Amino acid sequence: MNETLKVEGMSCAHCVNAVESSVGELQGVSTVKVDLESGQVAVNYDDSKTSLGEIKETIEDQGYDVV
């Protein structure tokens, strides 16, 4: 599955690293790419191993808002 999420609150390289590393650690996630300028996070994942809800929750656990 490929999903692009709109995420608010990311403003620096630390934010990018926090989101990419935390989401990237989820089982079934193959790629995570944050576009800081547009505030978007593109995720490619296996929906039999993780869910979109779990990905959103992981981003929110890092202190950012998925809108």
C-alpha positions in Angstrom: 0.0 0.0 0.0 1.1 3.5 -0.7 -0.3 6.4 1.4 0.6 10.0 1.6 -0.3 11.7 4.9 -0.6 15.4 5.7 1.3 16.0 8.9 1.5 19.3 10.8 4.1 20.4 13.3 7.3 19.2 11.4 9.7 22.1 11.0 13.3 20.8 10.9 15.6 18.0 10.1 15.1 16.5 13.6 11.4 16.3 12.9 12.1 14.4 9.6 14.4 12.0 11.4 12.0 11.4 14.2 9.1 10.5 11.8 11.1 8.5 9.3 12.9 6.4 12.0 9.8 5.7 14.1 7.6 4.8 11.2 10.4 2.9 9.5 10.7 0.6 12.5 7.1 -0.6 12.2 6.8 -4.1 10.8 5.8 -4.1 7.2 6.9 -0.6 6.4 9.3 -0.6 3.4 9.8 3.1 2.8 9.1 6.4 4.6 9.8 9.8 2.9 9.1 13.1 4.6 8.7 16.2 2.5 9.2 18.9 5.1 8.2 21.8 2.7 4.8 20.3 1.9 4.3 18.7 5.3 3.6 15.3 3.7 4.8 11.8 4.7 4.8 9.2 2.0 4.7 5.6 3.3 4.9 2.3 1.4 3.8 -0.6 3.6 2.4 -4.1 3.7 -1.2 -3.8 5.1 -1.1 -7.4 6.3 1.6 -6.5 8.8 0.7 -3.0 9.9 -2.2 -0.6 9.4 -2.7 3.0 8.4 -4.0 3.7 11.9 -0.9 2.3 13.5 1.3 4.5 11.2 -0.8 7.6 12.1 -0.6 6.7 15.8 3.2 6.4 15.6 3.5 9.8 13.9 1.3 11.3 16.6 3.3 9.6 19.4 6.3 11.7 18.1 4.3 14.9 18.8 3.0 15.7 15.3 -0.6 16.0 14.0 -1.9 13.9 11.2 -4.7 15.8 9.5 
